[in-house]
Amino acid sequence: MTHSEHSETEHLSNNHKDTLRKLFEHPTSHNIEWREVVSLLEAVGTTERRHDGKIKVTLGPYSQVLERPRDKDVDTEEIVVLRRMLRQAGYGAE
């Protein structure tokens, strides 16, 4: 972990740090709950719940519209999107 990644995560709760760690795990964890991801995104960026049930997330200059998964866990495809967003905002695996 670089110094800038460490300073980026200092303000996060242990639960948020745990969610961040799970998002960057290899092999990919299949037990990352949507509510945990939303909580992390609210802590590191700006979220806007849309009328269609989707959430617009802004991390720095990068925005993405995310759709709630069918079950409680985030799928692998969504994890790839989340990793890219978080890396671009200066977050990475701890």
Sequence and secondary structure as in RCSB ss.txt:
>XXXX:A:sequence
MTHSEHSETEHLSNNHKDTLRKLFEHPTSHNIEWREVVSLLEAVGTTERRHDGKIKVTLGPYSQVLERPRDKDVD
TEEIVVLRRMLRQAGYGAE
>XXXX:A:secstr
  HHHHHHHTTS HHHHHHHHHHT SS  S  BHHHHHHHHHHHSEEEE TTS EEEEETTEEEEE   SSSB  
HHHHHHHHHHHHHTT    
